[in-house]
Amino acid sequence: MAPSRSRMTLLPLLAAASLLPSSSWAFDCKEVAASGVHFDFSKLGGPHIVHWEDEDLVHEMQYKYNFTVDICQKLQWDKGGSQATECHHGARVCAIREDVNLAMDRNSTITPIDIAGTYKSYNGRDIDAKFELLRKSESNSDAGREGIRAVLNGGRFPFDDKKSGIDQRAIIEFVCDKKRTGLEGDEKDNGDKEDDNDDDDKKEEKLRRREESSKGKCEDSDASLRFCGYQQEDGAKDKKIQTLRLEWRTEYACEDAPPPDGGSHWGFFGWFFIIFFLAIATYLIFGSWLNYNRYGARGWELLPHGDTIRDIPYIAKDFARKVVGTVQGGGSRGGYAAV
């Protein structure tokens, strides 16, 4: 029977789709793939923070950003958190912006900004994660680099403003660096703060230098996770989209990286023998218990088929003797003597 026309049309489409950057609606950080290459970023899970500071001198405003990223699961609210100070449930990338009014004695307000995540219970926006190998990129700046680029969507600010709100996204470039685990200089979202004895002016100067050095490139930092920019870019159909760019240097972005767990898998045969051994042990224990309670058996009689088990050495010996006799008798001319 000849294949239908619809099936013949579908096959080329599937082949073409396999060449496109990988996409996943709810990706698993243990199984990130692009162009047939697989990565495991489970060791990079958990909330991680980078900072940035921006200023609007015309309006005498200062904006301090804390960007929190968790590539493995949605971010959790702090104890006592609220919608006024936290991103919506389902966010994987969240910005907390502190708005400081320089003209009003440094009064400040907190503004959460959803950048990327899956918000099914709110407005159906999804992370729609897409992945692309850096060496497959058309950009000249990616030439010679090994790793994978992740584009995470779903955010919007203001979140519920469908007309004037601006779509958000995060672009994270996981770059191969065999000398880094990806956690060097890490700042987790666990309540750890900078030393309270540090002078506030030194903190501001540090952030200001970071801002100046990050224009057009990633910040000059020893941390594996680095801030590279947060600005509006052109999206689909010439629509503006606010984009957070991060670079994450890690050995797990290398295409020949070993599994994070050291590859200590039992494999099929390992699990087969374990299950086989447990099944035999269960059978012997249950059978012995049954013989003891039902027949009052003792010693070898406790074991099910105890006589057979006891004769196993003799059976094996007889079998070996027959095999040896067969091999040794293979060169004879039969059972007839020469006349």
Backbone torsions as a table, in degrees:
resi	resn	phi	psi	omega
1	MET	NA	128.7	-177.8
2	ALA	-71.8	142.8	178.9
3	PRO	-64.5	147.7	-179.2
4	SER	-69.1	159.6	-179.1
5	ARG	-64.6	-36.6	-179.3
6	SER	-65.1	-37.3	179.6
7	ARG	-69.3	-40.3	178.9
8	MET	-64.2	-33.7	178.2
9	THR	-73.3	-33.3	-175.3
10	LEU	-71.6	-34.7	-176.2
11	LEU	-60.0	-48.8	177.5
12	PRO	-61.1	-34.3	179.2
13	LEU	-65.0	-41.2	178.6
14	LEU	-65.7	-39.2	178.5
15	ALA	-64.4	-40.3	178.8
16	ALA	-68.2	-36.3	-179.0
17	ALA	-65.2	-30.2	-179.1
18	SER	-68.3	-17.8	179.6
19	LEU	-90.2	-10.7	-179.0
20	LEU	-80.9	161.0	175.8
21	PRO	-56.7	141.3	-177.2
22	SER	-66.5	148.8	179.7
23	SER	-138.8	145.5	178.7
24	SER	-148.3	134.2	-179.5
25	TRP	-73.6	-35.1	179.0
26	ALA	-140.7	76.5	-170.4
27	PHE	-69.2	154.3	177.6
28	ASP	-104.8	124.4	-176.1
29	CYS	-66.4	-15.6	177.5
30	LYS	-80.2	-15.2	-175.9
31	GLU	-140.7	75.5	176.5
32	VAL	-100.9	128.3	-173.7
33	ALA	-137.1	147.6	173.8
34	ALA	-153.1	131.0	178.7
35	SER	52.2	37.9	177.0
36	GLY	80.6	1.1	178.5
37	VAL	-102.0	131.8	-174.8
38	HIS	-109.9	143.5	179.3
39	PHE	-131.0	149.3	176.5
40	ASP	-122.2	108.1	-178.1
41	PHE	-106.5	23.5	-176.2
42	SER	-63.1	-29.7	178.8
43	LYS	-70.7	-12.9	178.6
44	LEU	-96.8	7.2	-179.0
45	GLY	-68.1	166.6	-177.4
46	GLY	98.4	160.7	-178.8
47	PRO	-74.4	131.9	178.2
48	HIS	-128.6	144.5	-171.9
49	ILE	-120.8	138.7	166.6
50	VAL	-128.1	156.0	-174.7
51	HIS	-119.3	157.1	173.6
52	TRP	-157.7	148.8	179.2
53	GLU	-129.8	135.5	179.7
54	ASP	-131.5	155.6	-178.6
55	GLU	-133.7	144.3	172.8
56	ASP	-119.9	92.2	-174.5
57	LEU	-69.7	-26.0	179.4
58	VAL	-63.9	-44.3	-179.1
59	HIS	-98.5	7.5	178.9
60	GLU	53.5	49.4	179.0
61	MET	-121.0	147.6	176.3
62	GLN	-127.0	134.2	-176.8
63	TYR	-120.9	122.3	178.6
64	LYS	-111.4	121.3	-175.6
65	TYR	-107.4	137.1	166.2
66	ASN	-117.0	110.6	179.0
67	PHE	-96.6	121.1	179.6
68	THR	-110.7	130.2	-175.2
69	VAL	-126.8	133.0	169.2
70	ASP	-136.5	109.1	-174.8
71	ILE	-82.8	-7.5	-174.8
72	CYS	-104.1	-26.6	-178.9
73	GLN	-158.1	168.6	-178.8
74	LYS	-68.4	149.9	-179.9
75	LEU	-70.8	144.5	178.9
76	GLN	-99.0	144.6	176.8
77	TRP	-71.3	146.8	170.9
78	ASP	-68.5	157.2	178.3
79	LYS	-62.1	127.7	-177.5
80	GLY	82.5	7.3	-179.8
81	GLY	-71.2	162.1	-179.6
82	SER	-144.8	172.6	-179.8
83	GLN	-63.6	-20.0	-179.6
84	ALA	-78.1	-19.9	-176.0
85	THR	-124.4	-2.1	-177.6
86	GLU	-130.7	153.3	172.8
87	CYS	-71.8	163.1	-178.3
88	HIS	-63.5	153.4	176.4
89	HIS	-61.3	131.8	-177.0
90	GLY	111.0	-8.7	-179.5
91	ALA	-72.6	138.9	171.2
92	ARG	-109.2	-23.0	175.2
93	VAL	-129.6	121.7	-175.0
94	CYS	-134.5	140.0	174.5
95	ALA	-112.6	130.7	171.8
96	ILE	-109.9	113.5	-175.8
97	ARG	-104.3	127.7	174.3
98	GLU	-99.2	115.3	-179.7
99	ASP	-93.2	114.0	-177.6
100	VAL	-108.3	121.5	176.8
101	ASN	-89.3	105.6	-176.2
102	LEU	-67.8	-22.9	-177.7
103	ALA	-85.9	-8.0	-176.1
104	MET	-123.1	50.8	174.1
105	ASP	57.0	37.3	171.8
106	ARG	64.5	28.7	172.0
107	ASN	-64.3	143.0	-175.3
108	SER	-136.1	157.4	174.1
109	THR	-131.7	158.2	-178.9
110	ILE	-106.9	132.7	-179.8
111	THR	-130.5	114.3	174.8
112	PRO	-82.6	141.4	-179.4
113	ILE	-128.9	116.5	176.3
114	ASP	-77.2	119.9	-177.9
115	ILE	-102.0	-45.0	-179.8
116	ALA	-152.9	144.1	179.3
117	GLY	164.2	-177.4	177.4
118	THR	-116.5	116.7	-172.6
119	TYR	-120.4	60.9	-176.4
120	LYS	-63.0	-36.5	-174.8
121	SER	-81.6	-3.9	-179.0
122	TYR	-107.3	-76.7	-177.4
123	ASN	-130.6	16.4	176.1
124	GLY	76.3	6.3	179.6
125	ARG	-70.5	141.7	-173.2
126	ASP	-126.0	156.4	-178.0
127	ILE	-69.0	-29.0	176.0
128	ASP	40.5	58.4	-175.2
129	ALA	-68.6	134.5	176.8
130	LYS	-125.8	142.9	-176.3
131	PHE	-129.3	142.8	-179.2
132	GLU	-145.9	134.0	175.0
133	LEU	-66.6	137.6	-179.4
134	LEU	-62.8	-36.9	-179.1
135	ARG	-71.3	-14.0	177.1
136	LYS	-94.1	-4.3	-176.4
137	SER	-70.6	150.7	178.1
138	GLU	-84.8	-8.2	-178.9
139	SER	-76.8	135.4	178.7
140	ASN	-66.2	-27.3	-178.4
141	SER	-68.7	-16.6	180.0
142	ASP	-92.4	-1.4	-178.0
143	ALA	-61.7	130.8	177.9
144	GLY	81.6	0.0	-179.5
145	ARG	-99.1	144.5	178.8
146	GLU	-114.9	134.3	-179.4
147	GLY	151.8	-160.2	-176.3
148	ILE	-143.2	143.2	178.4
149	ARG	-105.9	129.9	178.2
150	ALA	-110.9	130.9	175.4
151	VAL	-113.6	115.0	-175.8
152	LEU	-114.0	128.9	-173.6
153	ASN	-117.4	-169.0	172.2
154	GLY	110.2	-23.5	-176.2
155	GLY	-80.5	165.2	178.1
156	ARG	-160.7	146.2	176.9
157	PHE	-144.1	126.4	-11.1
158	PRO	-60.4	145.9	-167.4
159	PHE	-63.5	-41.9	-174.8
160	ASP	-97.1	6.0	-179.5
161	ASP	-94.1	99.2	-176.4
162	LYS	-77.4	-19.2	-176.3
163	LYS	-91.1	-56.8	-175.2
164	SER	-102.3	-3.6	178.7
165	GLY	-67.7	151.8	-178.1
166	ILE	-108.2	128.3	177.1
167	ASP	-63.9	146.9	-179.6
168	GLN	-120.2	157.0	173.3
169	ARG	-159.0	161.0	175.8
170	ALA	-123.1	133.2	175.1
171	ILE	-116.1	113.1	-177.9
172	ILE	-113.4	122.1	177.5
173	GLU	-100.8	110.9	176.1
174	PHE	-87.6	109.7	-173.1
175	VAL	-105.4	134.4	-179.1
176	CYS	-66.3	124.0	174.1
177	ASP	-146.2	101.7	-173.1
178	LYS	-70.3	-8.0	178.5
179	LYS	-96.4	2.0	-176.8
180	ARG	-126.8	139.8	172.0
181	THR	-82.2	-22.9	-176.0
182	GLY	105.3	-3.6	-178.3
183	LEU	-111.2	5.3	178.8
184	GLU	-65.6	132.4	-179.3
185	GLY	67.4	22.0	-173.6
186	ASP	-71.9	140.8	172.4
187	GLU	-123.5	106.5	-178.2
188	LYS	-87.1	156.7	178.9
189	ASP	-85.9	67.0	-179.2
190	ASN	-124.2	21.8	178.4
191	GLY	92.2	-6.1	179.1
192	ASP	-70.4	134.1	-179.9
193	LYS	-124.1	166.8	175.5
194	GLU	-67.5	162.6	-177.8
195	ASP	-56.1	124.5	-177.9
196	ASP	-64.7	-17.2	-179.7
197	ASN	-80.5	-10.7	178.4
198	ASP	-65.5	142.5	179.1
199	ASP	-75.0	138.4	-178.1
200	ASP	-60.4	-35.8	-179.2
201	ASP	-64.9	-36.2	179.0
202	LYS	-67.3	-37.1	177.8
203	LYS	-63.5	-45.4	-178.9
204	GLU	-65.2	-38.2	179.7
205	GLU	-66.4	-37.5	177.9
206	LYS	-63.3	-44.2	178.8
207	LEU	-66.5	-36.0	-178.5
208	ARG	-67.7	-41.3	177.8
209	ARG	-63.9	-37.1	178.8
210	ARG	-63.7	-41.7	179.4
211	GLU	-62.7	-44.9	-177.7
212	GLU	-67.5	-36.0	-177.2
213	SER	-80.4	-13.6	-174.8
214	SER	-95.9	0.7	-180.0
215	LYS	-72.1	114.2	178.5
216	GLY	83.0	-2.7	178.7
217	LYS	-157.3	171.5	179.4
218	CYS	-74.8	153.3	-178.7
219	GLU	-61.4	151.9	176.8
220	ASP	-83.4	94.8	-174.3
221	SER	-143.2	147.9	176.2
222	ASP	-81.2	-10.5	179.7
223	ALA	-68.0	147.0	179.4
224	SER	-70.0	-36.7	177.2
225	LEU	-94.5	118.1	-173.8
226	ARG	-124.5	145.1	175.8
227	PHE	-81.1	134.3	-177.9
228	CYS	-122.8	-8.6	177.9
229	GLY	151.4	154.7	175.4
230	TYR	-148.8	99.1	-175.7
231	GLN	-155.7	169.6	179.2
232	GLN	-78.0	137.6	177.4
233	GLU	-132.6	166.6	178.5
234	ASP	-77.7	129.1	176.4
235	GLY	-108.0	-155.1	179.2
236	ALA	-67.3	143.1	178.0
237	LYS	56.3	38.1	177.7
238	ASP	58.1	24.9	178.6
239	LYS	-88.8	133.7	-179.2
240	LYS	-73.2	140.9	178.0
241	ILE	-140.7	129.6	179.3
242	GLN	-75.8	123.9	-170.3
243	THR	-122.0	126.3	171.5
244	LEU	-96.5	125.4	179.0
245	ARG	-113.4	129.0	179.3
246	LEU	-130.6	152.9	173.1
247	GLU	-122.8	132.2	-177.2
248	TRP	-125.6	105.7	179.9
249	ARG	-87.9	123.5	-175.1
250	THR	-159.8	150.4	176.4
251	GLU	-67.8	-22.1	-178.5
252	TYR	-74.8	-7.5	176.0
253	ALA	-92.4	2.0	176.7
254	CYS	-82.9	138.7	-175.7
255	GLU	-67.7	-22.3	178.3
256	ASP	-104.4	21.9	-178.2
257	ALA	-66.6	137.5	176.0
258	PRO	-71.4	159.0	177.7
259	PRO	-58.4	143.6	-180.0
260	PRO	-57.7	-26.2	-179.3
261	ASP	-90.7	9.8	178.3
262	GLY	81.8	3.7	178.1
263	GLY	72.6	24.9	-177.2
264	SER	-84.5	61.9	178.7
265	HIS	-95.2	143.2	179.1
266	TRP	-70.1	-34.5	-176.1
267	GLY	81.5	173.5	-175.6
268	PHE	-63.4	-48.9	-175.6
269	PHE	-68.2	-34.3	177.2
270	GLY	-61.3	-48.5	178.7
271	TRP	-66.8	-33.2	179.3
272	PHE	-61.8	-47.6	-178.4
273	PHE	-68.4	-34.5	178.2
274	ILE	-64.3	-47.3	-179.8
275	ILE	-65.3	-40.1	178.9
276	PHE	-61.8	-44.4	179.3
277	PHE	-63.8	-43.7	179.6
278	LEU	-64.2	-36.9	179.3
279	ALA	-64.6	-44.1	178.8
280	ILE	-64.1	-43.9	-179.8
281	ALA	-61.7	-41.3	178.4
282	THR	-63.2	-42.0	-180.0
283	TYR	-63.1	-45.1	-178.8
284	LEU	-66.0	-43.3	-178.8
285	ILE	-65.3	-46.6	-179.2
286	PHE	-65.6	-42.1	179.5
287	GLY	-64.5	-39.4	178.0
288	SER	-65.1	-42.1	178.8
289	TRP	-62.7	-40.2	-179.4
290	LEU	-66.8	-44.4	179.1
291	ASN	-64.7	-34.8	-179.0
292	TYR	-69.5	-44.9	-176.5
293	ASN	-78.8	-32.6	-175.5
294	ARG	-88.6	-40.3	-174.2
295	TYR	-115.9	-3.9	-178.6
296	GLY	65.1	31.8	-176.4
297	ALA	-68.9	155.5	177.9
298	ARG	-137.1	158.1	175.5
299	GLY	61.3	-135.4	-178.6
300	TRP	-63.1	-24.8	-178.9
301	GLU	-68.3	-17.3	177.5
302	LEU	-64.5	-39.7	-174.4
303	LEU	-72.0	137.5	173.8
304	PRO	-65.0	133.7	-175.9
305	HIS	57.6	42.0	-176.1
306	GLY	-60.0	-38.9	-179.7
307	ASP	-61.5	-42.1	-179.8
308	THR	-65.9	-43.5	179.7
309	ILE	-63.0	-39.6	-179.2
310	ARG	-67.3	-28.9	-178.3
311	ASP	-89.4	-0.8	-177.3
312	ILE	-56.1	-44.8	178.9
313	PRO	-59.1	-39.8	-179.3
314	TYR	-70.8	-38.8	178.1
315	ILE	-63.2	-43.3	179.4
316	ALA	-63.6	-39.4	179.3
317	LYS	-64.3	-44.5	178.3
318	ASP	-63.4	-40.0	179.8
319	PHE	-63.5	-43.1	179.3
320	ALA	-63.9	-39.3	179.7
321	ARG	-63.3	-40.3	179.3
322	LYS	-66.3	-38.9	179.4
323	VAL	-64.8	-44.4	179.7
324	VAL	-63.8	-42.4	179.3
325	GLY	-62.7	-37.6	179.3
326	THR	-66.1	-43.7	-179.0
327	VAL	-65.7	-43.9	-178.5
328	GLN	-68.5	-30.9	-178.5
329	GLY	-86.9	3.4	-176.3
330	GLY	-71.4	-20.0	-176.7
331	GLY	-97.3	2.6	-179.2
332	SER	-77.1	164.3	-179.4
333	ARG	-95.5	22.0	-179.1
334	GLY	99.9	-167.3	-175.1
335	GLY	-98.9	17.1	-178.5
336	TYR	-106.2	137.8	178.0
337	ALA	-92.7	148.4	179.7
338	ALA	-68.9	140.8	-178.5
339	VAL	-96.9	NA	NA
